[in-house]
């Protein structure tokens, strides 16, 4: 599985970081998403799914 | 196809802890339907969770509140619009909106806010000390709900807290639905003038606070303009002020009415953040603030909305939509409520949301930890709920312990 982030759509709400700081961070400059690990495994897969679910700009998707 | 308006907007509540009953009727009957507005015009209301998210995340719906066709939620408001005035962030559309928002957003990252946690804890402790040292019963709104977010946002921006009564007084006028349009405009001008003066002073030797850092950053980018920063400062000040305050008061009442929910966060503070999300969903205090103007025909929930028509997204209805939340009228801190739209959705979603989350989390853990015998000092149904404000809340909350 691969995490796809659309940085143009990202509104910098930080919901992904709150969901799983091991997978996501925010740019210090404009708060947009930085994916730390694009190919999560194990328990992190569920966290990636939750991040997609709660993203307030639908900027995240998963490639199964 | 609907042509007539069955409902007038705004719709009345019958219970302080629930949306107007008409919301359910609309959501389950005709989820995208027309309502009559206070100034005689009409607009679409969108009531289902999925449809609300669609509208708020689509460029075909404009946020330009100064546009003559933007739906007016308050009678006479349209007449006080200034289409030539500079737009604040909340009224901007793409492509102008993104860069303006991103210029300030770095101040609100999760990491940056986490660094403020100890100072916010100190502020909360100080206010609870004052409450406990004062008379019983005391007013929670005056002693805790208002000063905490107010002190925090003032410190962040670099606004002297000594001036908070001035902008508090004017903010109330801006928010109250019964304020005559001219008076509302005058109040806006007064706070805007205050902010512009403050920023002019900071320009001389930009201090290390949010406004000072913005001056430095925007100057470096070659995009600095005082009026634009004053608008941004004003927005942050007002938004960071009333909203969190009302959530503190309302949630405190909700916790005290639901002791089994309160017991869960006291036993495990790891659950407090989930409780915060549930409170945000449960109250959705900014229900009527999210309006849009359709600028290109689009179908929403099976209904064609045409360019030039106004749309109100009923966030409170969306957050009580059983399609998105099981048993939506129950307060359940363990439900997993993070997909609520209490902060809005899409490009305009509240930029201070993580600051609000942290403030609420610290307040609940500290208040109920330090004052375990806290209780309302009057009948909950008799409390002065803000039925007449654009942001729901409580004017006072007498408590004893």
Boltz contact constraints between the chains, C-beta under 6 A:
constraints:
  - contact:
      token1: [A, 11]
      token2: [B, 347]
      max_distance: 6.0
  - contact:
      token1: [A, 11]
      token2: [B, 349]
      max_distance: 6.0
  - contact:
      token1: [A, 12]
      token2: [B, 105]
      max_distance: 6.0
  - contact:
      token1: [A, 13]
      token2: [B, 349]
      max_distance: 6.0
  - contact:
      token1: [A, 14]
      token2: [B, 110]
      max_distance: 6.0
  - contact:
      token1: [A, 14]
      token2: [B, 354]
      max_distance: 6.0
  - contact:
      token1: [A, 17]
      token2: [B, 110]
      max_distance: 6.0
  - contact:
      token1: [A, 26]
      token2: [B, 109]
      max_distance: 6.0
  - contact:
      token1: [A, 28]
      token2: [B, 106]
      max_distance: 6.0
  - contact:
      token1: [A, 29]
      token2: [B, 106]
      max_distance: 6.0
  - contact:
      token1: [A, 30]
      token2: [B, 102]
      max_distance: 6.0
  - contact:
      token1: [A, 30]
      token2: [B, 105]
      max_distance: 6.0
  - contact:
      token1: [A, 30]
      token2: [B, 106]
      max_distance: 6.0
  - contact:
      token1: [A, 31]
      token2: [B, 105]
      max_distance: 6.0
  - contact:
      token1: [A, 31]
      token2: [B, 106]
      max_distance: 6.0
  - contact:
      token1: [A, 31]
      token2: [B, 109]
      max_distance: 6.0
  - contact:
      token1: [A, 54]
      token2: [B, 338]
      max_distance: 6.0
  - contact:
      token1: [A, 54]
      token2: [B, 339]
      max_distance: 6.0
  - contact:
      token1: [A, 56]
      token2: [B, 345]
      max_distance: 6.0
  - contact:
      token1: [A, 56]
      token2: [B, 349]
      max_distance: 6.0
  - contact:
      token1: [A, 57]
      token2: [B, 346]
      max_distance: 6.0
